[in-house]
């Protein structure tokens, strides 16, 4: 028995001694994989590692982070150094960025610089922490100033990169110029996302902003209070279809002595094919990559872009063939009364599964729309009244009591507008909407 305990104790010692080396090896592998995924996931930044020197209790990495202009492909480099410490079950990477060649960044962060810390565990999870010190910057030549409170952001990556939890908080910002001022109070982000398949993520996200104010010389101050955007997406039990809903609410808008609110806008998609949406995302990524690239042969570049555009069109047609529906709701408050708008559009799943050509999509699409706004708004704001008058003359808006309203529906190429039916014009056939009275 004593021999067994001696051997077991030896194994524990060997494991403890070798653990930092193993964790360091895993960290290097995770770093290579993570940078490849990061570069492939978006077109705006490219992380390059020039040197990775792995030791026993620590390692050091050096490279460059490029900010990329997606339109031109031009890259702006920032050098970085990563100090990596190896633990028994995790590693920590402390990044330092070299702004020596950027006079603007040196002026904004003369002493303390932003820091990024990445902690990776042996089982594959990672925690990224960004801390930005407070900013007190004055441009003596222009008279502009920028004051930003210390802020932070965290990103927790788990399940081998398939689950993300992000948080961010910016307590305050004030930008002053000779002719005006912009301020923000308490901007926060809280997001949870899981990779469903391919490039499609589902989850929920909430962005809040307590207050935004804009003051200009000789103009009343504009203040927006309690802004909240909430987005939620989820797939069905078979992971074949998904839906997403995003709502934006604004509690109060003040302009001088006038205050209005609350206001709300919501947009949603439902019954969307997961496979078709993934193909759509792939097509969009290809087009973005081509626009950022610089092909030496213009003819070849044109042909590639045409192929990518056709692939994008085909993805949209396939997605519509699988069926989907969307809606948009608008609710605004005003002293004269509510302003509301409703729009629903749906495309039924095609029985034969054959995509409908995009130019002919109006033959199979269905929809409803309603708009309602107080007549008193047009009286109070003459410019709005001038915009509405042609719509009233054409019958797109009608008077109902104290409101202007529009009620429209589309089905089988027929539009019902405020009780009047008319055929929808076929593209290329000429003509226009002419109510059948």
Residue, then its C-alpha position, 0 to 999 in steps of 0.5 A: x500500500x505504501x508503494x501505491x501512495x508513493x507512486x500516486x504522490x509522484x504522479x500528482x507532483x509530475x502533473x503539477x510540475x507539467x501543468x503550466x507547460x501543458x497549459x502554455x501549449x494549449x494556450x498557444x494552440x487556442x491563440x492560433x485558432x482564436x485569431x483565425x476565427x476572429x479574422x474570418x468572422x468580420x472584415x474590419x480588423x486583422x490580428x497578426x502574430x509575428x512572434x510567439x515565444x513559449x516558455x514554461x511559466x510564461x510566454x511572450x507574443x508580438x504582432x500587429x492589429x490592423x484596422x481595415x477600411x472595408x471599402x478600400x481594403x486599406x489597413x492601419x496598423x497598431x503594434x501590440x505585445x502580449x505578456x502571457x503567464x501560465x497557471x495550472x489550469x489557465x493562462x492570462x495574456x496582458x496586451x499592451x498597444x504601441x501608439x508611439x506613431x499615432x500622435x492623436x492616440x498619444x494626446x488622448x492617452x498621455x499617461x495610462x493606456x487602454x488595456x486588454x486582458x485575455x484569460x484562457x482555461x485548459x478546457x477552452x473557455x476565454x474571458x476578454x476584458x477591455x479597460x479604457x481609462x478616463x479621457x480629458x482631452x483639449x484641442x488648443x487649436x480648435x477649442x474642442x474638448x472630450x471628456x469620457x469616464x473610465x469604461x470597460x467591456x468583457x467578453x466571455x467565450x465558452x463551449x469551444x467558441x460557440x457561446x458568447x456573453x458580452x457586457x459593456x458600460x460607458x458611464x459618461x461622455x461630453x464632447x464640446x465645440x465652440x458652437x455646441x455640445x454633445x453628452x451621453x449618460x450611462x451607455x450599457x450593453x448586455x448580450x448572450x449569443x449561441x452559435x446555431x449553425x454556420x454563421x447564424x447566432x441566436x440569443x438576446x441583447x439589450x442596449x440602454x442609454x439613460x440620456x443624450x443631449x445636443x445643444x447648439x448655439x442659438x437653438x433649443x437643447x434636444x434631449x433624449x431620455x431612457x433609450x432602450x433597444x432589445x433584440x431576441x432571436x431563437x430557433x424552433x425545436x428542429x433548428x430548421x427555422x428561426x425568428x428575431x424581434x428587435x424593439x426600440x423604445x424612447x421614453x421622452x424627447x424634449x426640444x426646448x420647453x416641449x416634451x413628447x413620449x413615449x415612442x416605440x418601434x418594433x421589427x420582427x422576422x419569423x419562420x425564416x429558413x436557417x439553411x437559406x439564411x446561412x446561404x444569404x450570409x455567406x453570399x453577403x460575406x463574399x460580396x464584402x470580401x470582393x469589394x474590399x479586395x483589389x483584383x488586378x484583372x478588372x474583367x475577372x473582378x467584374x465576373x466574380x462580382x456578377x457571380x456573387x450577386x447572382x448567388x445573393x439573389x438566388x439565396x434570397x429567392x430560396x429563402x422566400x421559397x421556404x416561406x417567411x413573414x415580417x412585421x413592423x410596428x410604430x407608435x409615437x406620442x404627440x400632444x395632438x394624438x398618437x401616430x401609429x403605423x403597422x406593416x406585415x409582409x408574408x410569403x407562403x412556402x412554395x409547395x413545389x419548393x421552386x424559388x420564385x424569381x425575385x422580379x416576380x415576387x409580387x405575385x406571391x407576396x401578401x401584406x397589410x399596412x395601416x397608418x394613422x396620424x392626427x389632422x392637427x399635426x398638419x395644421x400645427x406644422x405647415x411643412x407636413x401639411x404640404x407633404x400630406x396634401x398630394x397623398x390626400x388628393x391621390x386617395x392614399x390618405x383619407x379623413x376619418x374624424x380627427x385623423x388621416x388614415x391609410x388602410x391597405x392590403x396586398x393579395x394575389x396581385x390585387x391592392x385594396x387601398x382604403x376600400x378601393x381595389x386595383x391591380x398591382x402594376x407588373x414591372x415592365x408593363x407600365x401604368x400605375x395605381x388607379x383606384x377602381x371607384 
